[in-house]
Amino acid sequence: MLAENPKHMLLCTLYILVGLALTSTIIELVRRHYAQSWRTLQALSGPLADTLRRLGESAGGGIDVTALQKMLTIVSVPRRVQVRKE
């Protein structure tokens, strides 16, 4: 598809530039949201937050498999409630 008319060429160029601007804006918004979520997660306290913090610290040198298993066990296994029958 060749644009023989200079006006069409200009419109195509503007269309591409607007698309690139929108794409970069969306990427920046997602990056900011991710950074904010990560700060919120780091501010949490408790056993799950401590495990996630240790995982984040050890991610540079490899993942601690035992900490990951412990975290998954805490998250995925619900505690059973004992019901007394009288």
DRENVO-125867 format. One record per residue (C-alpha): x, y negated, z. Coordinates in Angstrom, 1 decimal. Layout:
+--------+--------+--------+
:     xx :     yy :     zz :
+--------+--------+--------+
:      X :      Y :      Z :
...
+--------+--------+--------+
END
This chain:
+--------+--------+--------+
:     xx :     yy :     zz :
+--------+--------+--------+
:    0.0 :    0.0 :    0.0 :
:    1.8 :   -3.0 :   -1.2 :
:    0.7 :   -6.5 :   -0.4 :
:    1.1 :   -8.6 :   -3.5 :
:   -0.6 :  -11.6 :   -2.1 :
:    1.5 :  -13.5 :    0.5 :
:   -1.6 :  -14.1 :    2.6 :
:   -2.1 :  -10.4 :    3.0 :
:    1.6 :   -9.9 :    3.9 :
:    1.2 :  -12.6 :    6.6 :
:   -1.9 :  -11.1 :    7.9 :
:   -0.3 :   -7.6 :    8.1 :
:    2.7 :   -9.1 :    9.9 :
:    0.5 :  -10.9 :   12.4 :
:   -1.6 :   -7.7 :   12.9 :
:    1.6 :   -5.7 :   13.7 :
:    2.9 :   -8.4 :   16.1 :
:   -0.4 :   -8.6 :   18.0 :
:   -0.4 :   -4.8 :   18.3 :
:    3.2 :   -4.8 :   19.6 :
:    2.3 :   -7.5 :   22.1 :
:   -0.7 :   -5.6 :   23.4 :
:    1.3 :   -2.4 :   23.7 :
:    4.1 :   -4.0 :   25.6 :
:    1.5 :   -5.7 :   27.9 :
:   -0.1 :   -2.4 :   28.7 :
:    3.2 :   -0.8 :   29.4 :
:    4.1 :   -3.6 :   31.8 :
:    0.8 :   -3.3 :   33.6 :
:    1.2 :    0.4 :   34.0 :
:    4.8 :   -0.1 :   35.3 :
:    3.6 :   -2.7 :   37.9 :
:    0.8 :   -0.4 :   39.0 :
:    3.2 :    2.5 :   39.4 :
:    5.6 :    0.3 :   41.4 :
:    2.8 :   -0.8 :   43.7 :
:    1.6 :    2.7 :   44.2 :
:    5.1 :    3.8 :   45.1 :
:    5.5 :    1.0 :   47.7 :
:    2.2 :    2.0 :   49.2 :
:    3.2 :    5.6 :   49.4 :
:    6.5 :    4.7 :   51.0 :
:    4.7 :    2.7 :   53.6 :
:    2.6 :    5.7 :   54.7 :
:    3.5 :    7.6 :   57.8 :
:    2.9 :   11.2 :   58.9 :
:    4.2 :   14.6 :   57.9 :
:    3.1 :   14.5 :   54.3 :
:    4.7 :   11.0 :   53.8 :
:    7.9 :   12.2 :   55.5 :
:    8.1 :   15.2 :   53.2 :
:    7.4 :   13.0 :   50.1 :
:   10.1 :   10.5 :   51.2 :
:   12.6 :   13.3 :   51.6 :
:   11.7 :   14.6 :   48.2 :
:   12.2 :   11.2 :   46.7 :
:   15.6 :   10.7 :   48.4 :
:   16.8 :   14.1 :   47.2 :
:   15.5 :   13.8 :   43.6 :
:   18.8 :   12.4 :   42.5 :
:   20.8 :   15.4 :   43.5 :
:   18.1 :   18.0 :   42.9 :
:   14.9 :   18.9 :   44.6 :
:   14.8 :   20.6 :   47.9 :
:   12.7 :   23.6 :   47.2 :
:   11.9 :   24.5 :   50.8 :
:   10.5 :   20.9 :   51.4 :
:    8.4 :   21.2 :   48.3 :
:    7.0 :   24.5 :   49.3 :
:    6.3 :   23.2 :   52.8 :
:    4.5 :   20.1 :   51.3 :
:    2.4 :   22.2 :   49.0 :
:    1.4 :   24.5 :   51.8 :
:    0.3 :   21.5 :   53.9 :
:   -1.7 :   20.0 :   51.1 :
:   -3.2 :   23.2 :   49.6 :
:   -4.0 :   25.4 :   52.6 :
:   -7.0 :   24.1 :   54.6 :
:   -7.1 :   24.8 :   58.3 :
:   -9.6 :   27.3 :   59.3 :
:  -12.0 :   26.2 :   62.0 :
:  -12.7 :   28.9 :   64.6 :
:  -16.4 :   29.2 :   65.4 :
:  -17.4 :   30.7 :   68.7 :
:  -20.3 :   33.1 :   68.6 :
:  -22.3 :   33.1 :   71.9 :
+--------+--------+--------+
END
